[in-house]
Amino acid sequence: MQLHELKPKTQSTSKKRVGRGGTRGKTSGRGEKGQGARSGRKYRPAERDLYMRIPKLRGVKNLRKSHPAFALNIGLIAKLGIAEVTKQILVEKGFISTIKQPVKVLSVGEIKKPVTIAKGIKISKEAQKKIEAAGGKIE
């Protein structure tokens, strides 16, 4: 048999839909008794908790997406009038909820006074240029 001699199947087989009576006999392909034979077929809490722990089966949420990065604009830094930007200060001011939440400084707005950006805070290239032009520094 060559590759050019292959032909598609004339009739595609559809998925077996069980539990609807008809020609499959007494139990309609669901077996005798038990959870699989009942309607609904829901998992008990112990099995559900097990499935939620396994990444392949709808469990294990991505923690990075659960805490989106807080966008801190340069204009907001200038308006606050702070000389140093750290995560601790942002928590105290109420901008972020925890120190673990990621923060990124963006270049929206203008800044005139020098500002120090602490380690652990991401910064865009344009924002870095603006801060260094105003005499600030990034640690």
N, C-alpha and C positions, 0 to 999 in steps of 0.2 A: 504494500500500500504506500503510495506516494502522498506528499503533502497536498498536491493539487487534486487528488482523488477524494479528499475528505468532504463530506456533506453534512449539513446540520441535521439534527434529529427531526423527524417529521412531526412528532407530537411531544411537547414538553410536559413533564409530569408535575402536577401541582402538589403543594404541601398537604399532607393528610390532616384534615380537620376532624378531630375526635370529639366525642361527647354529644353528637347530634342525632342519635338514633340511626335508623336506616339499615343498610346492608351489613353492618359490622357485627351484628349479633347482640347478645344479651347485654354486655357491658360497654359496647361501642368502643372497644380498644383501650379502655381505661383500667383494665384489670378488675380484681374483685373489690375488696374493701380497702379502707385506708385513706390517707389524706389526698393522694393522687386521684382517687376516684370521686372525691367530693367536688362540688362546684366552688370556685374561688381559689382553692389550693394555696392558701396563704401560708407563709412561714411562721413558725412560732418565734417568740422573741429571742431565744437562745441562738437559733439558726440565723436570724436576721443580724444579730450582733456579730456573728462570725463572718457573714458575708460583707458587712461594712468594714471589717478589719482587713479584708483582702483587696489589694489595689485593682485587680483585674475585674472584679465584679462590683461596680458602682460604689466603691468605698474609697477611703483615704483621699481627702480633699487636699488641694494644693494650698499650702500655707502662705506662699508668696502672693497668691491672688486674693487671699482673704484679708490681707492688710495692704491695700493699694498705697503707692508712694504719695506722700503729701507734696503738692506742688507749691513751693514757696517762691513768690515773685520778688525781684529786686526792689520794686516799688514799695512792697509791703515792708521789707527790711528798712528802707529809708524812712517810711512813715512811722515805724515803731521807734526808731532812733536808738537802736542798740549797737554797741561796738563789736560784740562777738556773738556769733550765731552757733549755739550748741543745741543738741536734742533736749537737754535738761531744761534750757530756757524756753524752748517751744512747748514742752509739757506744762511748765508753770504758767505760760501765757494761755494755754488751752487750745493750741493749734493741732497738736497730736495727742493721742490718748496714752501711748506707752513709748518708752525709749526705743523699743525694738521696731517700731513702725518706720519704714524707710522715708527719707526726705530728699527731695531734689530741688535745687535752686534753679529757677528759670530766669530768662533775661527780660521779662516783661516789666517795663518801667525804667526809671532813671535813678542813679545813685550818685551823690556828690561826696559824702564823707567816707573815709576808709573803714572797712569792715573786715573782721577776721572770721572765716568760715572754718568751723572745727572739723576734725577728722571724723569720717563716718557719714558725712553728708555728701551726696552726689551733687554734681554741678554741671550745667551745660557749658559748651565752649563759649557761646556768646556771653553768658553770664560771667564766666571767668574773665573774659576780656574787659568787660565793664567794671568789674570789681578791681582788677589790677590797674586799670586806667584811673580809677578814683583813689588809688594808693592803698588798697586793701590787700590781704593775702589769704591764701588757701593752705591749710595745714594738711 
